[in-house]
């Protein structure tokens, strides 16, 4: 198992970072929140989890060991593969997920793309004794469903700048996808940062 990768960031894409390790570029699948903390040319250290399939080897990267541990624990629930586990961590921090499971908060889980009401109920039952209690705060001190970053705007802008876009371009792209984010929030959910990032990149590509 590859527990972590460390080295300069060689390239960034909407869902992937390439870390140079001993002259080899390791492609690592990351959430927008993790990607937002990386910059091309700077050193980075990502905790990793290697997912082995018959036809592929996929390396998933995380900001810290706690996030990786939650990623692996989520996959012990039936129906949860690495992509869904990563989507859950793209929407909620590890402690927010622990709090959601501990308090039986279906709404927090259905905010994740790909999880419906029945799926959320099943996950709450299966994960109840697996994730443990929140690490950073006692239940009630941290809002369930707290995004990984302070706001979807900050997270999206940081991700775009990390991908090499100028601050002005990032601001314009964030403005362009604001109606989409506000519609999701008005519907009782959270701003879907991964989808917003893809939409923002499409806007920037059309402008060039």
Residue, then its C-alpha position, 0 to 999 in steps of 0.5 A: x500500500x502507498x500510504x502517502x506521496x511527497x514531492x513537487x506538484x507537477x500538474x493540476x486538473x479539476x479532479x487530479x494532482x500529479x505529484x513528482x516522486x523520484x522522477x515519476x509523476x504520480x496521478x492522485x485523485x483528490x477532492x476540490x478542497x484538497x486541490x485548492x491547497x496545492x500549487x504547481x511547483x510547490x512541495x506537497x504531501x498527500x495521504x493516499x489510499x490505493x484502490x485496486x481493480x482488475x483493470x485499474x490502479x487508482x490512487x486517491x489523495x487526502x489533505x491528512x491521515x484522518x480524511x484518508x481513514x474516513x474515506x476507507x471506513x466509508x467504503x465498508x458500507x454496502x454500496x459505497x465505492x471510492x468515488x462516492x466516498x470521495x464525493x462525501x468528503x468533497x461535500x463534508x469534512x470528516x468531523x461533519x460526517x461523523x456528526x451527521x452519522x452520530x445524530x442521524x442527520x439524513x439531510x446532511x447525507x442527501x446533500x451529497x450527489x448520488x445519495x437519496x433518502x433511502x440510501x442515507x437511511x441505510x448509511x446511517x445504520x451501517x456507519x453508526x458504529x464505524x466512524x466514531x465520535x467527532x475528533x475536533x469538537x463535541x457533537x453540537x459544537x460543529x454544524x452538521x454539513x459544514x463544508x470543507x472550506x469556509x464557503x463554496x465561493x472561497x473553495x471554488x476560487x482557491x481551486x481555480x487559482x491553484x489550477x493556474x487561473x488569474x484572480x480576475x478570471x477566477x472571480x468572473x468564473x465564480x460569478x458565472x456559476x453563482x446562480x447554479x450554487x444559489x439554486x442548490x442552496x435555495x432547494x435546501x441543499x449545499x453548493x455542489x463544489x465539484x459540479x460548480x468547479x467543472x461548470x466554472x472551467x467550462x466558462x473559462x474555456x469558452x472565454x479563451 
